[in-house]
Amino acid sequence: MQYTLLIYQGTTPLPNTDAWAALPAEEQKAIYADYAALNKTEGVTSGPPLGLAEKATTVRVVDGSPVTTSGPFAEPVGGYLVLEADDLDSAVALAARIPAARHGGAIEIRPVETYW
């Protein structure tokens, strides 16, 4: 079974921000190490880095025509992983290892499904 883990940054300190600079150097290194370890986990395929939410464009179709607005549709997704695992418990265990989950963000797990 495949699961997609959507990483919502929430109030997670991000590199190159004042909040990140306020973190102790040891915590910054630990966060980088945690993400590196996640990417080396068997069954994990990491998604490419996503651009900042303020650079997003949201598209809706109104009366048959595309209408665009600047910014994200909802709370911005900071990234995602795809996990090949036996069960949801494995996906939950991996989600708990993602630094954003303990620094003010959240991880949404969705099973990968085929609709057609």
Secondary structure, DSSP 8 states (H G I E B T S, - for coil): -EEEEEEE-TT---TTSHHHHHS-HHHHHHHHHHHHHHHTSTTEEE------GGG-EEEEEETTEEEEEES-SSS-EEEEEEEE-SSHHHHHHHHHHSHHHHTT-EEEEEE-----
